[in-house]
């Protein structure tokens, strides 16, 4: 079992146990408040969802359609999905095959949402420009898999180095994302695989820098794998295949809701960041302003939740990348993508 599979298995077991013991996610009454049914949706805390909920947009769309979305917010989406307590969850696109294998559920990707924004950050006075320059050193990561696997694939393809947890050419130390920037600033690690918003104070002050000329994972993918592609996705919307086939109207309504959310984000991102700074790991006004400026230049939210075949084909190239660089089993099956008519690609 590879590292990604081990991580998914552990998450499934832990979260399924939590659901069974606490009954924190229960099956809703069908057709509550309308005659179009209920969509059970599990998602990590999210600013766009909070915004369309607090602004009454979701309520209006539900009333008009007769379809309700019963949402539960949790970081343990896999276990909830595995236990059959959710119709739709989010995951990274490159985690879908193992999620399907470990949960025993047939799935289909119905929408896209967030591109992988992870970056490699070091002290500004560190002469390193790439991971090759840091070979043999301590590197912090917020996960041993997920985005770290993708950066490992980039490093292998570009520099022929082995960047992985539990071996290879580096000592990767998994740490709380909120502590990573501090570890780099104090010199306890040479660099980190970070989400940029968690390093806001250091990036704002100039004490920290982003390697690879400031490029995020999504930019590296466009350079190395599929030119101009919008991805890879750290958040796609994943549905049970049988449920999606039996409930096409609910699928389209769900996508309509998130398309409206993305439109609101595009028009009001400055306000949303200021209103929900906790979702961007900032608090001080100067840090909020920095994130607002950073997002304007490096937005990781897509513009269209729906996608066409060209985009699905481009996103699927992450799997050959992971396989050829040794970060995914050769026999691993590929996910299913539900292409929408009129969906946008890269």
Secondary structure, DSSP 4 states (H G I P E B T S, - for coil): --HHHHHHHHHHHHHHHHHHHH--S-PPPTTTTSSS-EEEEEE---HHHHHHHHTTHHHHHHHHHS-EEEEEE-S-HHHHHHTT--SEEEE-GGGHHHHHHHH---EEEEEEEEE---EEEEETT----SGGGGTTSEEEES-SSTHHHHHHHHHHHHH---EETTEETSEEEE--HHHHHHHHHTTSSSEEEE-GGGGHHHHHHTSEEETGGG--HHHHHHHHTSTT----EEEEEEEEHHHHHH-HHHHHHHHHHHHHHHHHHHHHHHHHHHHTGGGGT--SHHHHHHHHHHHHHH--B-S-S---HHHHHHHHHHHHHHHHTTSS-TTPPPPPB-PPTT----
